Amino acid sequence: MEYFDDDITELKNIIENKNIILKFYADWCKNCKIINEVVDNYCKLYNFKCISINIDNNPSIMEYYNVEKLPTIIMNDTEKIVGSSKIIEKLETIEIFDISEDF
C-alpha cells in the first residue's frame, strides 16, 4: 500500500496504464478501516497496486475525483465505488476464470 501526497500530476503519472486502486480514506472513518483487509486481499490476489489517499491531507485530489463520501475507491482511474458495503460486495464477487481449466 502506498500513501500519497496532494499532487494530481504525479498521481496521474503513477496510475497510467497500470492496475491501480485509489482508496480514499480518513483516519477517523470507521468504515474506511472495515474495507482495508478486503481491498488489500483483492490487490494481492489480482496484482493491483493500492494507493491510499488520506482526504484530510489531499484536498485537491479529493476534489479532482469528486469524492464526497467515505470510503471511496476508484479502480483503474475509471470506476468509482462508494460505501463500505458496495466496495466489499464488488471486490469479493469479482472472479477471474482460468481458461486452461477443462469445462
C-alpha positions as CSV (number, residue, x, y, z in Angstrom):
1,M,0.0,0.0,0.0
2,E,1.3,3.4,-0.9
3,Y,0.3,6.7,0.7
4,F,0.1,9.7,-1.4
5,D,0.7,13.5,-1.1
6,D,-1.5,16.1,-2.7
7,D,-0.1,16.2,-6.3
8,I,-2.6,15.3,-9.1
9,T,0.0,15.3,-11.9
10,E,2.3,12.9,-10.1
11,L,-0.6,10.7,-9.3
12,K,-1.8,10.6,-12.9
13,N,1.7,9.6,-14.0
14,I,1.8,6.7,-11.5
15,I,-1.6,5.3,-12.4
16,E,-1.3,5.5,-16.2
17,N,-1.6,2.0,-17.8
18,K,-1.5,0.1,-14.5
19,N,-3.9,-1.9,-12.3
20,I,-4.5,0.6,-9.6
21,I,-7.0,1.1,-6.8
22,L,-7.2,4.6,-5.3
23,K,-8.5,4.2,-1.8
24,F,-9.8,7.4,-0.3
25,Y,-10.0,7.3,3.5
26,A,-9.7,9.3,6.7
27,D,-8.1,8.2,10.0
28,W,-11.3,9.0,11.8
29,C,-13.5,6.9,9.4
30,K,-14.7,3.6,11.0
31,N,-16.0,2.2,7.6
32,C,-12.7,3.0,6.0
33,K,-11.0,0.6,8.4
34,I,-13.5,-2.1,7.6
35,I,-12.6,-2.2,3.9
36,N,-8.8,-2.3,4.4
37,E,-8.5,-6.1,4.5
38,V,-10.8,-6.7,1.6
39,V,-9.0,-4.1,-0.6
40,D,-5.6,-5.4,0.4
41,N,-6.6,-9.0,-0.3
42,Y,-8.0,-8.1,-3.7
43,C,-4.9,-6.2,-4.6
44,K,-2.6,-9.1,-3.7
45,L,-4.8,-11.7,-5.5
46,Y,-5.3,-9.7,-8.7
47,N,-2.0,-7.9,-8.8
48,F,-3.4,-4.4,-8.3
49,K,-1.4,-1.6,-6.6
50,C,-3.3,0.2,-3.9
51,I,-2.7,3.9,-3.4
52,S,-4.2,5.2,-0.1
53,I,-5.2,8.8,-0.2
54,N,-6.0,10.5,3.1
55,I,-8.7,13.1,2.3
56,D,-7.6,15.3,5.2
57,N,-4.1,15.7,3.6
58,N,-5.1,15.7,-0.1
59,P,-8.0,18.1,-0.6
60,S,-7.2,18.8,-4.3
61,I,-7.1,15.1,-5.2
62,M,-10.3,14.6,-3.3
63,E,-11.9,17.4,-5.2
64,Y,-10.5,16.3,-8.6
65,Y,-12.1,12.9,-8.2
66,N,-15.3,14.4,-6.7
67,V,-15.1,12.3,-3.6
68,E,-18.0,13.2,-1.4
69,K,-18.4,10.2,0.9
70,L,-16.1,7.7,2.6
71,P,-14.9,5.2,2.0
72,T,-14.5,5.5,-1.8
73,I,-12.3,3.6,-4.2
74,I,-11.6,4.2,-7.8
75,M,-10.4,1.2,-9.9
76,N,-8.1,1.9,-12.8
77,D,-9.0,5.6,-12.8
78,T,-12.4,4.9,-14.2
79,E,-14.8,3.0,-11.9
80,K,-15.8,4.8,-8.7
81,I,-17.3,2.7,-5.8
82,V,-18.7,4.4,-2.8
83,G,-19.5,2.9,0.6
84,S,-18.1,0.0,2.5
85,S,-20.9,-2.4,1.7
86,K,-20.7,-1.7,-2.1
87,I,-16.9,-1.9,-2.0
88,I,-16.9,-5.2,-0.2
89,E,-19.6,-6.6,-2.5
90,K,-17.7,-5.5,-5.6
91,L,-14.3,-6.8,-4.6
92,E,-15.5,-10.1,-3.1
93,T,-17.7,-11.0,-6.1
94,I,-15.2,-10.4,-8.9
95,E,-13.8,-13.7,-10.2
96,I,-11.1,-14.3,-12.8
97,F,-11.5,-17.6,-14.6
98,D,-8.6,-19.8,-15.5
99,I,-9.2,-20.6,-19.2
100,S,-6.8,-23.6,-19.0
101,E,-9.4,-25.5,-17.0
102,D,-11.4,-28.2,-18.7
103,F,-15.1,-27.4,-18.9
